[in-house]
Amino acid sequence: MLKLKFDPNQQYQIDAVQSVVDLFEGLLRQADAALLQAEIVPNLPPYQVLSEEWLYDNLRRIQKRNGIEAPLLGSLEVDEGMVLEGAGYESWRYPNFTVEMETGTGKTYVYLRTIHELRQKYGFGKFIIVVPSVAIYEGVIKNFQITRDHFRALYGNETVNLIPYDGQRLSQLRGFAASTFVEILVMTLDSFNKKSNVIFKPSEKLPGERLPIQYIQETRPILILDEPQNMESDKAKAALRTLHPLFALRYSATHRTSPNLVYRLTPFDAYRLNLVKKIQVLGVTERENFNETYLHLVGIDTGRRITARLRTNVLEKGRLKEAEVTLRQGEDLFDKTGREEHRDAGWRVNEIHAGQGFVEFENGKRLTLGQYIGPRREEIFRVQIRETIRQHMQMQQKLQGKGIKVLSLFFIDRVANYTDENGIIRRIFDDEFEKQKRYFPFYQNMRPEEVRGAYFAKKKTKKGEEFMDTSGRNKAEREAEKAAFELIMKDKERLLSFNEKTCFIFAHSALREGWDNPNVFQICTLRDIRTERERRQSIGRGLRIAVNQDGERVFDEDVNILTVVANESYEHYAATLQSEYVE
């Protein structure tokens, strides 16, 4: 079985680890012997505090070393306030330290290695990795598993235990608290951000006077916050304080705030150092002349005034997006869309006829209910999917001799467009795969259903199991996400092997963060990518450096190219993307 290999000598990762370790320069290593008989083994004794003035002096020295221009605040930034309402009445104060690393550069590796270094130098042993989603929760567990042997070799077989928190197994918290080894608890924010969570209630699994949460609090844990920008609400901050942390380490590529920034690896740094794939963008809408006017008459409403509802492309905050607009007689389409091709082009409504079901414009164009002008969505999907398959097969033909298996990832607009019996996206993919495979021997004997895989959550309803768009809007849906990720996160190595035929992966929102695979070479966006943060999260799924069948990274600029097949014009998509690196 293919096994991923890790290089312990990547200087930028060593620098990130050392920047955190050096924050505590001058702290004596905790003596294990004095704690062996204790019922709870904390990171520091209850009476010992970390001086904020000392930490601030160390922070400024590290920032200067790393070329970080931070404001001269004169004191450490700390979080202070009440714990979660209903879970206690005390306030808590602790510092956060921020590490910013571009997606695909080994953020999880860095914080796992940091845990080992903090243990080795200072004797710290109680860590909690807090994550905002099930996707990242499973990703952390997977990363711990695949790096375990690597870290054992680096750190003299140090015993490090990972405990995936489970509210049904609260007795694990006693083991976490009493252990003299390194213990890492992995928790989703949802498991302790409500007073109704079982962690705040007495349990027969933990007899005695302590509540489950108190076993954690008394260890004075060190928090590792993975993607903390998703944990910045007042409620989330109160929940984190309820853990009574000694301090917190924040890791992300897309921080909203960066308190006490100690290390930064920007997108520009990652590109300059060849740590991630280069990106090329294919804007199929432009290449296929899909920037012509697109109009679809959705409906005609007869209220106080007759109006027509149309779907078209509108310009919003400099970005082109499909949206529904409402027009009355005499109104101009340009006023609704802001697109230059609609200005002074006769797109003022001349007549709306509810009885006959049409709208007519001054330029003579007439649309009946359900009729389209311009490219249909199905045509755009087909061009994008065809181009992605072609790019994929060409890339596989190029890299097969290097032992690299190529993967493609599709972000689709609606789960039903893939899962329905006659789902438009699956139907188009199967058709285009059959057409393209004739030109590529590697795929000639494969069927489309063998090479495509989809990862969507299911939930049980009265009608049976139903797929859904997985954005985790309620508890039932988050549970369904968790079930889906059981499949996703545990097969990374198998997906990289030529023994596994699956190489085209379809997802909605489930894979936008928390999942990545080094051999994703094509990302096809069959849905709107709405924000800069979402764009970076989505594209980040394919930024990692590729690996071969021996599990080794292949550092070759001709290999490491990520192609984004976009549903926006090339100029807009590329300009928006590149502006991040210029900034």
N, C-alpha and C positions, 0 to 999 in steps of 0.2 A: 504493500500500500504506500502511496506517495506520502512523504512526510516533509513538512516545511522546515527549512533550516534558517537560523538566525545568526546574523553577524554581530558579535558583541563589541566591535571596534568602530562603529559609526560615530564619528566625533560629535555630530550635532545632537545625537541622543545622549551621549556621555555628558555633554555640556548641559543639557536640560536636566538630567538627573543631578549633576553636581551642584547646579544652581539652587535646587531645593535643599540638598543635604547641607550646603554651606550656610543656610539660614540659621542653623543651630550650632554653628562653630563656637566652641567654648563650653558646650553642655557636656557634663560627664556622662559616660555610659551607665545606664541603670544596672545595678547589681542583681543578677538573677537569684543568687543564693538567699538574699533577704526576703524574697517574695515567694519562695517555694511552698511555704506552709500557709500562705494566705488563701482565703476562700475566693477572693477576686484579685486578679493580677492586673493592675492598671498600667498605662503607659508611664505615668508619673505618680508618685504618692500624692494623696489628697492635699497635703500641706504645701507642696512645691508648685510654684507658679513660674511661667516664662515671662521674663521682664519685657514689656513692650518697647522700652527704650533700647534695650540690647538687640531685640529683633529688628528694630527699625535701622539701627546702625549697620547691622549685617546686610539688611535688604539694600540699603543705599550703596554699599560696597559692591554687591553683586550686580545691581543695576548699572553701575558705572563700568564694571568689567564687561557686561554684555551689551554696552552701547545703548541702553534704554534711557530715553529722556523722559523722566517722570517728574511731575510737579513736586516742588519742595514743600511738602505738607508739614514737616517738622515732627510728625508722629505717625505711628502705624495706623492704617485703616482697619477698623474692627467692626464686626456686626454685634449689636447689643440690643436686647429687647426681651419681651416676655416669651415664654415657651408657648406651645400650642394650647389654645383655650380648651379647658376640660381635661388636659393631661398634666396640669400642675399649676402652681401659682408663682413660681420663681422666675427671675430674669436670668439671662446668660449672656456672657460676653466672650468673644473669641475672634482671632484674626483669620482672614482668608488670604491665600497666596495664589497668584494666577500664572499659569503656563499656557501660552498660546502656540499651537503647532498646526501647520497646514494639514488638511485632510490627506490621509495616505502616507504620512511620514512616521507612523508607529507610535501614536499617542498612548495607546493602551500598553504597549511594550514598555514605554518610558515610565509610566506610573507604577507598573508592576516591578520594574527594576528599582525604582526609587524606594519602594517598600523594602526590598532586600537591603539596600544601602543604609536606609534609616535604622534597620535592625542591626546591621553589622556595626555601625558607628555609635549609635546611641542606645541600642537595646530596646527600641520601641517594638511592640508586638501586637497591638490591637488596632485594626484598620477596618473602616466601613466604606465600601464603594457604593455611592448612592447614584442611581440612574433614573432618568425620567420616563423610560419606556421599557416594555418587554423586549423589544428588539435589542436594545443596548445591554440589557440584563443577560440575555442569552449570548450576546457577543463577548461580553466580559468572561463568562464561564468558558466559552470556547477558547478564547485567547489564553486563559490561564492553563487550560489543558495542553495546548500545543506548545507552550513555552516552558512547561514544568521541567522537562529534562534539561533544557538549555540553562535555566537558572540554577538547577541543582549542580550542574558541572561548574558554573561560575562561582557559586557561593558555598562550596564544600558540603553539599547535601543538607543544607539548612532545612529543617522541617517547616513547611509552610502549608497551612490548611485553608482551603476555600470553602465557605459555608454559604450556599444559596439560601437566603432567608425564606422560610415557609411558615406561615401562620399556623399550620397544622402540626408543626414540629418545634414547638417553643422550647422544649427541653434542650435543644441545641444551644440556646443562649447561655445556659449554665456552663456548658463546655467551652464556649467562646470566652466567657469571663474568667474561668478558673485556669485555663491553659497557660503554660509557660512558653509555648511555642508561638510562632507567628500565626495569627488567626485573621483571616480576611472574610468579613461578612458582606455579601452582596445584597442590596435591598433596592427595590423600586420606591420612589417617593410616595406612591399611593399606599404603601404598606404601613406608613406611620404619619400620614398627614390629616387624619381624622380621629376625633376622640373615641369613635366607635371601633377603631382598629383593635384587634385582639391583643396587640402588644401592650396596650394600656390597661388590660383587665386581668384580674387574678386568674390563675390557671392551675388546675390539678396536676398538670404536667410539670409545674414548678412549685412544689409545696414549700411553705415558709412564708415569711413576711414580705419578701420582695415581689414587686410586680415585674413582669418580663422586661419592661423598658429599663428598670433600675439595674438589671444585670449589665446592660449596655452603658448606662450613664456612669456607673462606678468604675468602668475601665478607662474613662477619659479618652475616648477613641479619637483617632486621627481620621478625618473624613477625606475621601477622594471623590470629588464631584465631577462626574463625567457628563459633559454637555450642560453646564450649570446655567446657561442662558434660558433653559427650560425650567429652572427652579428658582425664579427670582420674584415670585409674587409674595405678598406679605404673609400669606398662609404657609407657603413653602419655607420661607425664612424662619417662621416660628417653629415649624416642624423640625427643621435642622437644629435649631437651638435646643429642642427637647432631647436630643441625643447627648447633650452636654459635651460637645467636642473640645479637645485640647486645641486644635487648629484644623483648618480645612485647606486642601489643595485643589485648585480648579483647573480642569483641562478641557480645551475646546479649540476649534479653528475659528469659530464664529461667536466670540464673546460679545455680549451686549455691554457689560461693564467689566473692568479689569483691575480690581483692587489689588494693590501690592504686587504689580507685575514683576516677575523674576526672570522670565525667559520668553523670548518671542522668536518664532520661525515663521516668517510671512510667506504667502504664496510666491512672491518674487524670489525670496531666498530659496524656496524649495525648487523652483524652476532653474535658478542659477546654478544650484548644486546638483542638478539632475537627480533629484530625490523622488520625483513623480513623473508621470507620463506628460508629454506635451499634448496639447489639445488642438484638434482641427474641427471646424464646424461646417457641416453641409446644410445650408438653408434650402431645403427642397422646395419651399414655397416660391422662392425667387427663381430657382433653376427651372421650375416647371411653369413659370409665368402665372403663378397663383396670386400675384398681387393685383390682378384685375378686380373690378368690383364684384363682391359676393353679396347676394341678397337672397333671403328665403322668407316668403310670406307665411308667417306662422298662424296668424288669426286676424279676424276683424271683429271689433267690439262695438256694440250698439248701445251706448249709454246716453248721457246728455248730448254728447257729440260722438260721431262715428270716428273711430281710430283704427289704424292698422298696426299690427305688431310684426316686426321684421327682425330676423337675425342677420347681422352683418359684422364686419370688422371695424372696430372703433379704436381711435388713438387715445390712450389714457395714461397720463403721466409719462409720455414719451414711449409707451409700449403699445404694440398692436395686440389686440385681443378680440376674440369673438364675443359678442354680447347681443342682447335683445334691446331694440329701440322701439319707441311708440311715435307714430306720425299722425298728424291731423291734416285735413285739407289745407293747402297753402304753405305748409311747413317744408323746409329744405333739409334734405338728408345730411348735408354738410354740417349743419348746426348741431346734429346729434353725434356725428362720427369724428369731426375735426380732421378728416383725411383730405389731402389736397386734390385727389382724383374726383372727389365729389363737389369741389368748389366750382361754381359757375358752369356746371356740366349738365344742367337740365334736370337735376334730381329733386326738383320741387314737386310736391304732390299736386297733381291736377284733379284727380277724382278718386274717391274711395266708394266702391259700390258693394254694399253688404249683401244685397239680394243675389247678385251674380258672382260675388266673392272675388273681387279683383281690386287692385290699386294701380293707378296709371300715373306716370310722371310726365312733366312737360317735355322731356326729350323723346316721348313716344313709347318708352319702355312700359310694358304692362305685365304685372305678375298676378297669376291666379293663386288661390289658396293651395299651399303645399309646393308651389313651383319655385325653382331655383334660378338665379342668374349667377354665372360664374362657377367655379369649381365646387363640387360637392365634397362633403367631409370624407366620404368613402374614397374618393379619388385621391385626396391628400394622404389619407392613411395608406393607400396602396403604394403611392410613390415613396413614402417614407419607409415602409416595410420592405419594399423591393430594394431600395438603396442600402438599407441596413444589412439585408441578407447578402447582397452582392459584396459589400465591404467586408463582411464577416468571412465569406468564403475565400475572397482574395487574400485576406490576412492569414487565414489558416493555411492556405497553399504556400504562402511566403514563409511561415514560421514552423511548419511541420518538421522540417529538417533540424530545427533547433530544439525539438522536443517540447514545444509550447502549444498547449491547447487553448484555442480562442473561445471566449464567451461573449455573448451580447445580452444587454439588458434593455427591456422595453418598459417604460412607464406609461400606462394606459389611462384613458379618461374614465371609463366605467368598467367595473369587474364583469358586468353582464355582457359587455362587448367581447369578452373572451370566453366566459363560462357557459353562456346560453348555447343551446343546441346548434343554432345557426348564427353564433356570435360573429359580428363583422370582422373583428380583428383576427380571430383564430382562422376564419374562413379565408381571409386574404393571405395570411401567413402561409397556410398549407398550400394554397394555389401558387404563390410566388416561389416558395421553396421548391416545389416540383419543377417549376420552369427553370430556376437557376441551377439546380443540382446537376443538370445534364452537362454543364461546362466544367464541373469540378469533380475529379475522380474520387476524392476523399468522401464525398457525400452521396455518390451515385446510388449506392445500395441502401441508403437510409430512408426511412419514411418520416414525414413531418412530425407525426405524433411521438416518434422516438427521440427527436432532438429538442423538442420544446417542453418546458416545464413552467408551471405557474404557481406562485405562492400567494394565496389569498386566504384570509381567515374565513371560517365558517361559524355560524351560530345555529343552535337548535331552535326551531319554531314548531308551531302546531302542524305545519306542512312538512316537517322533516328538517334536514340540514339545508341551509341556504348560504350561498356566498354573499359577501358584502364588500363595500369599499372600506378598507381597514384604516380608519383614522381614530379608532379608540374613543368614540364619543361617550360611551357609558360603560359600566362595569361588565355587562354581558359581552360587549364587543371587545373590551380589553382582554377578557378571558379567552375569547376566540382568537385574538391576535397571538396570545401566548401559545395556543395549540399549533397555530400555523408556523411559528418560529421554531418549534421543536424540530420541524422538518428542515427549515432553512439553515439554521446555525450549525448543525452537527455534520454537515456533508461538504464542507469547504474543500477538503483534500480530494474527496471523490469527484467533485465537479472539475477539478484540475487534471484528472487522469483521463487518458485516452480510452480507458476501459469503460468509462461512463459516456454514453452518447449524448445526454442532455447538454446543450450548449447555448440555447436561446431561452432566456428567463423573462417571464412576464410578471409584472407587479403593478400595484396601484400606488399606495403610500407606504406599504409594509417595509420596503427595502430602502426608504429614503435616508435613513440614518441607522447606525448600529450594525449594518451589514456591508461588507465589501468583499471583493474577490480580486486578487492581483491580476487575473487574466481576463477581466472585462475590458474589451478593446472597442466596443461600440455601445453607445447609449442612444436609444431612440425615444424621443419625447412625443408621445401621442396624446399629450395633455398639456394644459397651460402650466408653465413654471412661473409662479406669480411674483416671487420676491427674490432679491439678491441672495438672501440666506437659503431659501429653498433651492435656488439654482446651484449654489455651492454644495449643499447637502447631496443633491441628486448626482451631480457630476463627480462628487467625491467618491461615489461607489466604484469608479473606474480609474482612479488616479494612481493606485499603487503600482510599483515596479513589477513587471511580469516574472513568473517563475517557470522553470522547466520541469520535466518529469522526475528529476532528482530532488525537487523541492528547493532549488537554488535560484536566487535572484539573477536576472539577466540584465546587466547594465549596458544596454545598447540603444543609442538614440534612434536608430532605424527601426527598432522593435517597439519601443515604448511610446506609442502614439495612440491617444484616445480620440475616436471619431464620434462627435455628437451630431446625430441626424435630427435637426431641429424643425419644429413646426412654426418658426418665425422666419422673417427675412434674414439672410446671412449678415447684412450690415448691422442690423439692430442687435441680433444675438451676440455676434462676435464683438461688437463695440462695447456692449454691456459687460461681457465676460472679461475682456482685456482691460477695461478701466480699473478693475479691482487690482490688477497687478501693477498698473501704472501708479495708482494711489499708494 
